[in-house]
Amino acid sequence: MSSLKAPSEPALRLSQDPRVRRYSSHFADLMDMLAPISVVEAYLDSHEGWFQRCAAPMAVQPLGRHGYILTLGSFGNFGFEVEPTIGLELLPQANGIYRIVTAPVANPAAKGEAPSLDDLYDVEFNASLKLDAPESPGLCTQVRWELDLSVWIQLPGVISLLPEGLVQSSGDHLLKQIVRQVSRKLTWKVQEDFHESNGLACPPRRKAQF
């Protein structure tokens, strides 16, 4: 059972306000780890070390036993910007699959923000990492991971004067750019950190799968 507290206010994603827009993106990638699955599992289980190292330069703060407060970076559309800060919980593995899900941050002040910003955006983060032992020689473990990210933002009323399709497509495009940049960097850093931590030579980076 999670020790994290439930949010005190209803999620923005449930709002019926027409100014609230939802933007979403999907990301998938693959990491080659030159070690047995048991070694990779031991590394991933000790997330209090690698997560904070690999998430930098994004700001990270501990949240409970298995959670972190993470600032994703600047997100904007038509000159309107927020810097989403969300809680993430790294769930213990189940059958070789690790999951990272959104964790509620009960007190907006704990995120280092003015409480008013908490009403401007809402984030849903769902990621999974699956460990496989491929048939190819020379590769001991492959980590396949996927991320589904949705962001709800309450935009200024003046944006409603623009065409609906333009507002939605431009926001989706911007979010995909941010996810690709952050996710690719995080993938590389986890791969490099794992091999460095275990005194292993890091295999070359794979071409992005998008």
N, C-alpha and C positions, 0 to 999 in steps of 0.2 A: 504494500500500500504506500502511495506517495505521501511524503510529509509536507508537501507544498500546499499552501492555502489556496482556496478558491477565490476568484476575483470578486470584489464587492459590487461591481457594476456590470450590467448586461453588456455582452460583446457587441461591438459596432457592426459585426457581420449580420446581426439580427435586425438592424435598423431598417425601417421603411422609408427613410429620408432619400429622396431622389438624388441628392448631392453625394451620397455614398456610392463609390465605385469599387468594384472588385477586379483586381488584376492577378493573374496566375501564371505560373511557369512550371515546367517539368524538366529535370536534368538527370542524366545518367552517365556514369563513367566506370572505369575499370582500373584497378591498381594491381601491379605485379609485386608480390612480396617473396623474396628469395629465402624463405624459411618455412618449416612445417606449420601446419595449421595451429598446433598447440602453442607455438611461439607467438604467432600473430594474435591469437586469442588472449594470451597473457598481456600483450602490449595494449590491445584495445580495452581490456578490463581495467587497466590502470589509467583511466581517462583523466584523472586529476593532474597528470603530467602532460600528456601529448595534446590534449584539447586546448589548453591555454597557450601552449607554445605554438601550435599550428594555426590557431585562429588569429594570432597577431598579424597585422597591426589593428585588427578589429578589437575594440575594448571588451574585456571579459572579466566578469566578477562571479565568484562562487554563489550558488543558490541552493541551499540544502545539501544533502549528501550526494546526490547524483545530478544536480542541476547547475546551470550557469546563466548569467544575464549577459547577453551578447548584443552589441550594437552593430547592425548590419552594414551601415553606411548610408549615404544620402540618397533619398528617393524623391523624385519630383516629376511634375507634369505641368506644362504651361506656366512655368514660373512659380509654382506652388511646391514647396519642399518640406519634408519631415525627415528625421533620421531615426528609423524604427529601431527600438530597443526591445528585445523580447527575452522571455525566459525559455530555456531549453532543458529538457530532462533526458539524460542518456540512460535508457533502460538496460538492465542486465540482459545478456544474450539469451536467446531461446532457440535451440536447434541450429546453432551456427548463424543466427541472424541477429544483428544489433539494430535497435531502432532509436531514433532521436525525435522527440515530439515536443510540441509547444507546452511550456509549463507556465501557469499563471503567476504573475508578479502582483501580489496583493496591494502593495503600497507604491503608487506612482513616484513618490519621493525617493524610493529606493533605487529608481532607475536614473536618478540624477536629473530629472526633468521637472518642469512646471506641471502640476496636475492637469492643466487645461489640455496639454498635448495628448493625454491619454484618451481623449474623446475624438481625436483626429485620425487615428489609424488603429488597425487591428491586424494581427499577423497569425497565420496558421502554417506551421512548419512540420512536415512529415518526411523523415528520411529513414532509409533502411540500408544496412550493409550486410551482404551475404558472403560467406567464405566458401570457396570452392577449391578443390585440388584438381587442376587440369591434367589432361593426358599428355600435353606437350612436354618434351624433355627440357630440363633446365629451369622450369618454373615450379616452385613448390606450392604456392598458395596464390589465388586470385581473389581480390576483394571487389565485388560488384556492388556499386551503391547508386541509389536513386533518391531524388529529392523532389517533392511536390511542395511548392510555396505559393500561398495566396495572401494578398494584402488588400485590406479594405481601407479606403481613404475617403474622408469627408472633404470634398473639394469646395472651393469658394463658389457661391451662387452664380457669379458672372460666367463661369465656364459652361453653364447650362445653355448659354447662347450659341455655343459652337456645335457643329454637327455631331450627333451621337457616335457615329462610327469613327470619327477622327479622335474624339476623346478616348474611346476605348482602345483603339488600335495603337495609338501613340503610347498609352500607359502600358499596354502589354509588351510592346517592343522595348521600352525602357527597362521594365522589370526583368525581361529575359537577358538584356545586356548585363545588368547587375548580377544576376544569378550565375551567368556563365563566367564572369570575371571572378567572383568570389569562390565559386565551386571549383573551378579549375585550379586556382591558387591553393585552395585548401587540400585538394587531392594531391597535388605535387608535394606540398609541405608535409602531409601525413606520410606519404611514401618515403620521402627523404629522411624524415625524422625517425621512422621505424628502422630503416637500414643503418643510420648513424648510431642509434641507440643500441643496436645489436652488433656493431662493428662489421657490417656487411657493405659490399659495394652496391650502390643503388642502380637498378636497371634503367635504361633510357625511358624518357617520358613517351607515353602513347599519344597518338594524335587524338584530339578531342572528338568525342562521338556526337557532335551536333554541327 
